[in-house]
Amino acid sequence: MNTKKLLLYGLASLYFTGNAVAQEAKNEETLYRSNYHFTPKNNWMNDPNGLFYAEGVYHLYFQYWPYGNTWGPMHWGHATSKDLVKWEEQPIALYPDRFGYIFSGSAAYDTQNSSLLGQNGKAPAVAIFTYHDPVKEKAGKIDVESQGLAYSIDNGQTWTKYDEGNPIIKNPGIRDFRDPKVNRDWINNRWILVLAAQDKAQFYASENLKDWKYLSDFGLGVGAHGGVWECPDFFPLKVKGTNEIKWVLLQSLNPGGANGGSGTQYFIGDFDGKHFTLDKTFAQTLSTEKAAWLDYGRDNYAAVTWGGTPDEQYKRYLIGWMTNWDYANVVPTQTWRGANTVVRELELVKDNQGYKITTIPVKNLENYIVNTEVQKKISVKKSADILTKNKIDFTKADISLTMSQLKKGMYTLVLSNEDGDELRFGIDNTKEELFVDRSKSSNATGFHKFTAWGSKAKLEGLQKKTKLRFLLDKTSIELFYNDGQKVLTEIFYTKSPFTRLSIESNQNFEIDNLTINQLDFK
């Protein structure tokens, strides 16, 4: 073949290869890009970071590698929202520097300018994050991680590193020493910070966000310890319907989650300004259940909260990274990897068994309902079709149903499509479990570990009446049991969208109420 023909052949190959790649990316967007769960436009995302609210805007930062679709040297990406539902991606906020990569952390809106970092009457946003030093890591040193500070006087759009004081919390000789979460301690009128130190949490206090005093540790031998503790959060909450205040510690770990891999547990107790101690009834629960999980699904990790404003001191909104370290680097997308859960409202409730956390989707999601259908009193003779694609788009739906007259047996909802994919979920009333079975839900070629069965959560006895609510997007289900008493979040990657919802059982039962909300986000 002569030179001219070789050149033409090469150009043609590049043309067709380029077209194939472009078509694959287009197909990926159509099939997998979430309709209402935040994903970055390109490349890798993991933990949510730096959540704060200022002047009508919610800020979400996140662990970001802008030059590849697997984990890499961490930056802070940035997105904003006015309602905690629709997000707009912003330019990168924080880049690595001479101290290292920018690992997870948090931010606070310093309305009183206690840090003295504000200018011209403008309150600063203050970010506190982990520096991870790759040079020290390569040399096998212990003091790889320390805590740094940056500040912004334009509501989080641009940031200045606090170079004259960084790092503000030096490493005390602990290998895994990271993920500081700062909140306003309204009770003691100061700032409180918690960070993860290997397999425990450490608490610090400050008057000015720059000078931090170590207070105490918590967690040795308490809760789940299957892996390294990460991404803590610590804040006071009022018990729903009362003025009683308890402190809540969220603590992620990997591995060691409720159903394998990554997970986020929580603790409820009291804080005397220095030490966090478990509530006695909650400690009793941990003695039998080992850990209390914020979400029993495999795909809600590093969940952290937006702190309350002065008008909402005890209000908390929570978001998590919607995947699992078992397979996060190999999910079948190429343009981007990583998504977040929907934002959830977090509440502290008390019943005859003690204190517990419940989570439900943020109320503003209701503003995106474009059509609602309600059906009542449906008698089910062991199985029934509920919905087809002619009635709803299953890639953006919010569906609730209340089932009654339940007995021992299986009550399984089944999402399916013409390609043979199935997602099965519901109540196993013999084993007394809530479950999601995604073993037949995904086109998982080359996607190791993803085809794990799914998740289960133990329920408190045989269910006679149960309410289930589930949010559906292109690649995820978030299943809420009895107003968020238990939650399962799972991702999947079908060959085509689901087109049918049916229900199966080995018993006859009633659907008292079925509410079908079609969502739209245009």
N, C-alpha and C positions, 0 to 999 in steps of 0.2 A: 504494500500500500504506500503510495507516494505521500510526501509531506502535506500537500494540500488536502488530500483525503483524510489523513490522520487528524489534521486540524478541524475539519468539518465534523468528523466522527466525535472528536473530543467535545466540540461545542454542542453537538446534538445530545451527547450524554449528559453534559452539565444542564442543558435545557430540560430534558426529561426528568433528571434527578431532582432539579429544583422544583419542577412542577409537582412531582410526587410528594416531596417534603411539604410544599405549600398546601397540597390537598389533604395530606395527613393532619396538618395543623388545623385546617378548616374543619375537618371531621371531628377532631378532638374538641374544638370549641363548641360545635353543635351538640355533641353527645355528652361531654363531661363538664363544661364550664358552668359553674353554679348560677342559678337564677337569682338567689338572694343571700347566699353565704359568701362572705368576702373571700376572694382569692386575689393574689397579685397578678398584674397583667403578664409578667414574665418571671421565670426563674423561681428560686427556692424561698419558702417562708416556713418558719416554725413559731416558737412561743410568742403569744401576745405580750407586749411590754408597754410601759409608760402611759397607762390610761389616765387621762385627766379631762376635766370639763372646764371650759372657760368661754364666757361671752356667747352662749348659745351654741357652742360647737363641742362635740365629743371627739377626743383625739385617741386614736389607736396606733401605737407603734408596734413593730414586730421584728423578730429575728429574720434577717434577710441576707441572702447571698446573691448579688445582682449579676453574677457572671457565670451562673450554672444552675442546673435544676436538681442538684443534690447538695447536701450540707457543705458549707465552705466557710472561709473567714467571715465572721459575722459583722454585719452592719445593722443599723436600725432603719427599717422601712417605715412608712407613715401613711395613714389614711384618716379621713375625717368624715363625720356624719352629724346631721342636725337632729336625727331621730333614733339613732341606734339600730336602724334597719338598712338604709341605703348608704353605701360607703363610696367615697371618692379617693382614689390613690393620689398621694402627694409625692414630691421629690424625696429622695433619701435624706434622712435627718441626721444620722451620726455615722461617721466613717472611722475605721481603725486608725490608730496613731502610734506614737513611739511606746506607749504603755501596753499596747496589744489590741486584740479584737474587742468588739463591743458586744458582750454577752447580755443576757437578760437583766432586766431591772424595772424601774418604775418612775413615775413623775408625779409632781404635786404642783398645784397652782397656788402660789404663795401670796394670797390676797393681802396679807398684812405686811408684806415685804420683810418678814423676819430674817431672811437671808441677807438683806441689804444688797441684793443683786439686781433689784429693779432700777429703772432709770426714768427720770422725768415724769414721776408719778405713775408709771406703768408697772403693774405687778408682774413679777417674773414667773415663768414656769421653770421648775427645777427638776432635772432628771438625775437619778442616781442609778448606776448600772455597774456591771462587773467588767473589769478589764481582765482579759485572758492573754497572758504573755506566751506566745508560741516559742520564743527563744528559750525561756526557762523550761517550758514543757519538754522541748527537744533535749535539753541538757539533763532531764530527769530530776529537776528541782521540785521542792514541795510548794514553795510560795508562788505558785503560778497565777493565782487569782487575787485581785484586790478590788476595792470599790471606788469608782470615779464619779465625777459630777460635771454636768453641763447645765447651762441655763439659757433661757430664751425670753426676749422681751417683745416678741411679736406673735404671741399665742402659739408657740410651738412650730412655727414655719422654719425658722433658722435657729441654730444653736451655737453657743460659744463654750468651749471646754474651759473648765476652771483650772487652768494649768498651774497657777501659783499655789494651788492647794492639793492637786491630785497626786496620788490617790488619797481620798479623804478617810477611808478605812483600810489600813494596811493589813496584809495577811499575817495572822498570828501563828502560822506554822501548820496550816490545815490544807490538804491537797484540794478538796472540793469545798470551795468557800465562795458562794455566789448567790446571784438572783435577789438582790435587795428589794424589798417592797416597803415603800414609805407611805404612811397615812397620817392624817391629823388625829391626834388623841384629844378629842373634845373634852373628855372628862378631866384630864390633868393639864389641859391647855398647853400642849407641846406637840412635837413630832415624835412618832414612834416608827421604828424600822425593824423588820425581821428579815433574816437571810438564812440560807441553808448552809450548814456546816457538816458535810459528810452525811451522817444519819440522824441529825438533830437540827433544831431551829435555834438561832441566837437572836436575842432582843437587844435593841439599842434605843437610846433616847437623845433628843437634841432640841435646843431652843431655836436654832438658826439654820438647820438643814446642812450645815457644813461641819460642825464639831459634834462628834457622836460619842456617847458614853455607853460602854457595854453594861448590860443589866443582868442577863441570866441566859441559861440554856433551857430547852425543853425537848423531850422526845425520846431520850435514851430508854429503850425497852418498851416503849408505848406505841401502839398502832402497828401499821404494816412497815416492815423493814426488808423487803425483798430486793431493794436496790438503793441507789443513791437518792437522798432527798433533794428536791429541787423546787424552785418557783413557789415559795410560800406567800401567804397573804394573812394579815392579822388586823382585826377591827372589832369594834363593839356593835352589837345589834340589839334592838328591842324585841322582846318576845311578842309575837303577833297578838294584838288586842290588849296589850298591857303596857305598863311603863317599866317593867323589869328589864334589866340590861345584862346580857352575857357577852363574853368575848369569844370570837370564832377564829380559829387558826385553820387555814387551808394549807395542805401540804402535798405536793405532787411527788411521785417517785417512779423511777424506771430502772429495772423491771420491778414487778411485784404488784401490778394493778389487780383489780377485782377479778378480771377474767383473762389475765395474762398481759405482759408487756407494760405499757404506760398506764398510769391512773392518778387520780387526785382524791385524797382522803381529807376528812375534816375532824376537828376536835372542838368541843364546846366546854367552856369553863369560866374562870374568874381571873382578873388581873389586878394585882394590888399596886401597880405602878412599877413593879420590878419583876415579879414572878408570875407566870401563868400556871394555874393549877386546874386540873380537870374537875368539872362538876361531878359530884358523887354518883348521881344516877347515870350520867354519861359514861363514867369510868366503869360502872357495872355492865353497861352495854358492851363496852370494849372487851371486858373479861370473857364474854361469850362469843362475840362476833369478830374479834381481832381488830377490825377497822370499820369505820363508817365512811362510805364512799359517796362523793358528790354525784357521780355518774357511774353506773355499773357497766356501761358499754366500753368497747375497746377504743373508741375514737373521740375522747374528750380529755385532753392533757394540758398541763400547765395553765389551768383555769385561774384567772385572776379578776379583780373587780375594779370598777370605777368607784372612788370614794364619794360619799355624800357631800353636797354643798352645805354652806351654813344653814340653809333653809331645809335641807334634807340630811341631817347629820347621820341618821341611821338607815338610810336607803342605800342599797347595793345592787349594782348591775354587773353581771358576770359574763365572761366570754372565754372560750377555750380553743386550743389548736385541735382541729378535727381530723386527727389521724393517730397513728401509734408508731413508736420507734421500731417496732418489729418489722415494719414494712414501709415506713415513710419515704425512704429513698428510692423505692421501686414501684410506687403506684403508677398505673399505666397512663400517665400524661407526660408530655415532653416539654411543651411550651412553659408550663408552670408546674410547681408542686406545692401543695399546702392549701388549706382552707380553714376557716373558723366556724365554730358553732354559731347558731343564732345567739344574740344577747339574751340573757335570762335574768329575770327578777328573782332575787334571793331573799328568802324569808326564814326566820327562826320561829319554830312552833313548839308547843309543849302539849303532850298528851299524857295519858296515864302511865306511859312507859318512859317518860322523860322528854328531853330536848332533842330536836332533830332539825336539819336543814331541808327545805323544799325549794325547788326551782321550777319556774314556768317561763314560757316565752315572753319576751318583753311586750307590753300591752300595745305599743305603737305598731306592731305587726298587723293589728286589726285594721289599720288605715289602708292596707293594701288588698283588702278583700273586695273583689269586684262582683262576686256572685255567691249567694248562699242558698243551699237547699237543705231542708230539714225533713226528716222522716221519723215517724213515731210508731211505736207498738208493732214491731216486726217480729212475727213468730218464726223461729228458725228450726226447721226439722233436720237437724244434723248438718246440713250444708246449704249454702245459698250464694248466688251472685249478688254483689252489692253495687258495684260500679263498673262502667267501662269507659274507654277513652272518649266515647261520644258525649259523655256527660261531664268529664273533667280532665284537665291536663295534670297528670300525676307528677310532673316535674316541678310544680309549684302549687302545692295544696296543703291545707290545714284541715284535718279530719278528726272528729271526735265521735265516740260512741259509748253509750252506757249499756252494759249487759246485766241481766238479772236472771233469777231462778237457776243459778249455776250450781252444778253438782261436781263430784269428782270426775275428772276427765280432761280432755284437751279442748281448748278453744283457740283455734288458729286462724289468723287472718293471712291471706295469701295474695301478694302482688305478683303478677306474671305478665309475660309478653309472648308474641308469636315465635320468638327465637328460643323459647324454652327456659329462659331465666325465671327464677322464683326467689322472692324474699318472703320468709315465713316468720310471723311473730304473734305473740299473744300470751295466754295464761295456761300453764300446765297446772290444773287444779288437783292433780294427784300428787305431784311433787311439791306443789305450792310454790311455784316459780313464775316470774315474768321472764320471757325469753325473746331473743331475736336469732333466727337461723338464717345465715346468709350463704350457706355452703353451696347453693345452686344459683347464686345471684350475680356472678361476675364472669366476664371474659378475662380470665386470669392467666393467660399464657405468659410464662416466664415471670410470674408474679408470686414469688415464694412466700409462704406463710400466710398469704392473705386469705386463702380458702379455709381458714380455721372456722369452726362451726359457728361461732358468734358469741353471744353473751347471755348470762342468766343472772337474775337477782332473786334472792329468797324473799317470799312474802310472809306476812304474819297470819298464818292459818289458812284454812280453806276459804275461798272467796265466794260469797253468795251473790254479791253485786259488785261490779267493777267499772270504773271509768277509764278509758284509754284515749289519749290524744296523740296524734302523730303528725309531725311536719315532714313533708317530702320535698326533696329537690332532686336534681338529676343524678346525684351520686350519694345521697345520704338520707337516713331516717333518724329522727329524734323522737323517741317514744316516751311519753309522760304518763305515769300511772297515778291515778287518784290525785290529781292536781299537784303533780311533781313530788310525791312522796318517794318514788323511785323513778330513775331515768336510765334509759339505754340509748346511747348514740352509736350508730354504726354507719360506715361508708361501704359502697359497693360500686361496681363498674359493669353495667349491663351492656349487652350487644346492641340493644335498642331500648327506648323508653318503655316503662311498664304501661300496659293497656287495659288491665283488668284487676279488680279487687274482689275477692270472694272470701267466704268464711267456712271453715270446716270444724266439725266436732263429732264426738261419739255420743253426744247428748242433745236433747232438745232444749232450747232456751229462748229467752226474749232479748231483743234489742229494744230497749225502752226509748232511746233517742239516738238518732244518727244525724250529725251536722257536718255538712260538706262545704268547706270554704275554698273557693277558687281565688288564688292570689295572682296579682300581676304587678310588675315593677317598672313598667315603661314610664 
